[in-house]
Amino acid sequence: MTLIARTHARGVETLALDSPHNRNALSAALVRELAAALTDCAKDVEVRAIVLTHTGNTFSAGADLKDPPDPETLVGLLRQIVEMGKPVVARVTGHVRAGGLGLLAACDIAAASTESTFAFTEVRIGVAPAVISLTLLPRTDPRALARHYLTGERFDAAEAARTGLVTAAGDDVDAVLEPILDGLRRAAPEALAETKRLLTARVLETFDRDAADLTALSARLFASPHAREGMTAFLERRDPSWVV
C-alpha cells in the first residue's frame, strides 16, 4: 500500500500524504516513503517545484504513536526538504498537529485554507516539540511560538499566517497558490536553487548546531514515565494524571 500519492502538472509534482486511517500520522513507513519520493523529485529535471499536500481532513496528526519514526530519520526528512534545490510548497486544507507542524515549517512556502487548525500538542502528552524546532524556531515569531509550544492550544489559519508558520491563508487555498505556482514556473531552475540556498542558510546552521542535541532530547522524553502516561491517556481518550 502506497502512502504517498503523486501527480504531475506543468513542472509541479504534487506529493499527497495518503494515510487517512491514522490522519496522515508520521509513521516510520510514511517518513521513509516521503523521503524516497522527494529524492526522485530532486533528480527529475521535469520537476520545477514540489507541492506537499494531503488526503482527508488532516495534513498530519504528528508522530504515529504506534509506529513512530526514529528521531534521526525525522531530522533527515526535515533537512532533505530544506536542503533540496527545488522549492517545496505546502498546501493545507485540514488540521496540523505536533510533528506535522515541523514538516510544514520545513517547506519554503505554505498556504492554508481558513478551515485549517493547528496545535503543538506535545506538552499534553508529556514530551516537547524538540526535533521540529529545527525548522520552526528560525522561521516563526518567537513570542507566539512560546505561547503555542507551552499551552498546546489550538489556533486558526489567520494566527498561523500572522506568526509566519504559513505564508498565506484564504478560503480557497488553490486560489492562494495559483500566483505562487505561476511564479515558480516562470523562474529559471538554477536561479531557484541558488535563491533557496540564500533563504535556507540560517535554517541549516540550526541543523548543524542543534540536531544532535534535539534528537537526544526527543529520544529521552519519549522514553520517560510522563510520555508513557501521556500517550496511554491519549489512546484511552482520558486526561493524563497531571491534569489539575
C-alpha positions as CSV (number, residue, x, y, z in Angstrom):
1,M,0.0,0.0,0.0
2,T,1.4,3.3,-1.1
3,L,1.3,6.2,1.5
4,I,2.3,9.0,-0.9
5,A,0.0,9.8,-3.9
6,R,1.8,11.5,-6.8
7,T,0.6,13.7,-9.7
8,H,2.4,16.0,-12.1
9,A,1.3,19.1,-14.0
10,R,3.4,21.6,-15.8
11,G,6.6,21.2,-13.9
12,V,4.9,20.8,-10.5
13,E,5.0,17.4,-8.8
14,T,2.3,17.0,-6.1
15,L,3.0,14.6,-3.2
16,A,0.0,13.9,-1.1
17,L,0.3,12.2,2.3
18,D,-2.2,9.4,1.8
19,S,-2.6,7.6,5.1
20,P,-6.2,8.6,6.2
21,H,-6.6,5.7,8.6
22,N,-4.3,7.4,11.1
23,R,-4.8,11.0,9.9
24,N,-1.5,11.0,8.0
25,A,0.5,10.5,11.2
26,L,4.2,10.4,10.6
27,S,4.9,6.7,10.8
28,A,8.2,5.2,10.1
29,A,6.8,3.9,6.8
30,L,5.3,7.2,5.7
31,V,8.5,9.1,6.5
32,R,10.6,6.6,4.6
33,E,8.3,6.8,1.5
34,L,8.1,10.6,1.5
35,A,11.9,10.8,1.7
36,A,12.1,8.4,-1.3
37,A,9.6,10.5,-3.3
38,L,11.5,13.7,-2.6
39,T,14.7,12.1,-3.7
40,D,13.0,11.1,-7.0
41,C,11.8,14.7,-7.5
42,A,15.2,16.1,-6.8
43,K,16.7,14.1,-9.6
44,D,13.9,14.7,-12.1
45,V,14.7,17.6,-14.5
46,E,11.0,17.9,-15.4
47,V,10.1,18.9,-11.8
48,R,10.4,22.6,-11.1
49,A,8.7,22.6,-7.7
50,I,7.0,20.2,-5.3
51,V,3.6,20.7,-3.6
52,L,3.3,18.8,-0.4
53,T,-0.4,18.2,0.5
54,H,-2.7,15.5,1.9
55,T,-5.8,13.4,1.5
56,G,-8.6,13.6,4.1
57,N,-9.2,16.3,6.6
58,T,-5.8,16.3,8.3
59,F,-2.4,17.3,6.8
60,S,-0.7,15.4,9.6
61,A,-1.5,14.5,13.1
62,G,2.1,14.3,14.1
63,A,4.2,11.3,15.1
64,D,2.5,8.0,14.8
65,L,2.5,6.8,18.5
66,K,2.1,3.2,17.4
67,D,4.9,3.2,14.8
68,P,7.0,6.4,15.4
69,P,9.9,7.2,13.1
70,D,13.4,7.2,14.6
71,P,14.2,10.8,15.6
72,E,17.3,10.8,13.4
73,T,15.2,9.7,10.4
74,L,12.7,12.6,11.0
75,V,15.6,15.0,11.2
76,G,16.8,13.6,7.9
77,L,13.5,14.2,6.3
78,L,13.2,17.8,7.5
79,R,16.7,18.6,6.4
80,Q,16.1,16.9,3.0
81,I,13.2,19.3,2.4
82,V,15.2,22.4,3.5
83,E,18.3,21.4,1.5
84,M,16.9,20.2,-1.8
85,G,17.5,22.6,-4.6
86,K,13.8,22.9,-5.6
87,P,11.1,24.8,-3.8
88,V,8.7,22.8,-1.7
89,V,5.3,24.3,-1.2
90,A,2.8,23.1,1.5
91,R,-0.9,23.0,0.6
92,V,-3.0,22.6,3.8
93,T,-6.8,22.2,3.8
94,G,-7.2,20.5,7.1
95,H,-5.7,20.1,10.6
96,V,-2.0,20.0,11.5
97,R,-0.7,18.8,14.8
98,A,2.7,18.4,16.6
99,G,5.3,16.8,14.2
100,G,3.2,17.8,11.2
101,L,4.0,21.4,12.0
102,G,7.7,20.7,11.7
103,L,7.1,19.3,8.3
104,L,5.1,22.4,7.4
105,A,7.8,24.7,8.6
106,A,10.4,22.8,6.6
107,C,8.6,23.9,3.3
108,D,9.7,27.1,1.6
109,I,6.2,28.4,1.2
110,A,3.0,27.2,2.9
111,A,-0.6,28.0,2.1
112,A,-3.6,27.0,4.2
113,S,-7.4,27.2,3.9
114,T,-9.3,29.1,6.6
115,E,-10.7,25.8,7.7
116,S,-7.3,24.6,8.8
117,T,-6.4,24.4,12.5
118,F,-3.0,24.0,14.2
119,A,-1.7,22.9,17.6
120,F,1.6,21.9,19.3
121,T,0.1,19.1,21.4
122,E,3.4,17.6,22.6
123,V,3.3,19.1,26.1
124,R,-0.2,17.5,26.6
125,I,1.3,14.0,26.1
126,G,4.4,14.6,28.3
127,V,7.0,15.4,25.6
128,A,8.4,18.6,23.9
129,P,8.5,19.8,20.3
130,A,12.2,19.0,20.1
131,V,13.2,17.8,16.6
132,I,10.6,20.0,14.8
133,S,12.2,23.1,16.5
134,L,15.0,22.8,13.9
135,T,12.6,24.2,11.3
136,L,10.2,26.2,13.5
137,L,12.5,28.3,15.7
138,P,14.3,30.0,12.8
139,R,11.1,30.8,10.9
140,T,8.3,31.5,13.3
141,D,7.5,34.5,15.6
142,P,9.2,33.6,19.0
143,R,6.6,35.1,21.3
144,A,3.7,33.4,19.5
145,L,5.7,30.2,19.4
146,A,6.3,30.3,23.2
147,R,2.5,30.5,23.8
148,H,1.6,27.7,21.5
149,Y,4.5,25.4,22.5
150,L,3.8,25.8,26.2
151,T,0.0,25.6,26.2
152,G,-0.9,23.2,23.3
153,E,-3.8,25.5,22.4
154,R,-5.5,25.1,19.0
155,F,-5.2,28.1,16.7
156,D,-6.5,29.1,13.3
157,A,-5.1,29.8,9.9
158,A,-5.1,33.6,10.4
159,E,-2.9,33.2,13.5
160,A,-0.6,30.7,11.6
161,A,-0.1,33.3,8.9
162,R,0.4,36.2,11.4
163,T,3.2,34.2,13.1
164,G,4.9,33.1,10.0
165,L,4.0,29.4,10.3
166,V,2.3,29.7,6.9
167,T,2.9,32.2,4.1
168,A,-0.8,32.9,3.4
169,A,-4.3,31.7,4.1
170,G,-7.6,32.0,2.3
171,D,-11.0,30.4,1.8
172,D,-9.8,28.8,-1.4
173,V,-6.2,27.5,-0.9
174,D,-5.8,26.8,-4.6
175,A,-6.6,30.4,-5.4
176,V,-4.0,31.4,-2.9
177,L,-1.4,29.1,-4.5
178,E,-2.2,30.0,-8.2
179,P,0.1,33.1,-8.4
180,I,2.8,31.3,-6.3
181,L,3.0,28.3,-8.6
182,D,2.8,30.5,-11.7
183,G,5.8,32.5,-10.3
184,L,7.8,29.3,-9.7
185,R,7.0,28.0,-13.2
186,R,8.4,31.3,-14.7
187,A,11.6,31.2,-12.7
188,A,14.9,29.7,-14.0
189,P,15.7,26.4,-12.2
190,E,19.3,27.4,-11.4
191,A,18.1,30.7,-10.1
192,L,15.5,29.0,-7.9
193,A,18.2,26.7,-6.4
194,E,20.6,29.5,-5.6
195,T,17.9,31.7,-4.2
196,K,16.6,28.9,-2.0
197,R,20.2,28.4,-0.8
198,L,20.3,32.0,0.4
199,L,17.0,31.6,2.2
200,T,17.8,28.4,4.0
201,A,21.4,29.1,5.1
202,R,20.4,30.0,8.7
203,V,18.0,27.1,9.0
204,L,20.7,24.7,8.0
205,E,23.0,26.4,10.6
206,T,20.4,25.4,13.2
207,F,20.5,21.8,12.0
208,D,24.3,21.8,12.1
209,R,24.4,23.2,15.6
210,D,21.4,21.6,17.3
211,A,20.3,18.5,15.6
212,A,22.2,16.0,17.7
213,D,21.1,17.6,21.0
214,L,17.5,17.8,20.0
215,T,17.4,14.2,18.7
216,A,18.8,13.0,22.0
217,L,16.2,15.1,23.9
218,S,13.4,13.7,21.8
219,A,14.5,10.1,22.5
220,R,14.9,10.8,26.2
221,L,11.5,12.4,26.6
222,F,9.6,9.7,24.6
223,A,11.1,7.1,26.9
224,S,10.1,8.9,30.1
225,P,7.3,7.9,32.5
226,H,5.4,11.1,31.7
227,A,5.4,10.2,28.0
228,R,4.1,6.7,28.7
229,E,1.3,8.1,30.8
230,G,0.5,10.9,28.3
231,M,0.4,8.5,25.3
232,T,-1.6,5.9,27.2
233,A,-4.1,8.6,28.2
234,F,-4.3,9.8,24.6
235,L,-5.0,6.3,23.3
236,E,-7.6,5.7,26.1
237,R,-9.2,9.1,25.4
238,R,-8.8,10.3,29.0
239,D,-6.9,13.1,30.8
240,P,-3.4,12.2,31.9
241,S,-2.7,12.1,35.6
242,W,-1.1,15.5,35.8
243,V,-4.2,17.5,34.7
244,V,-5.5,19.7,37.5
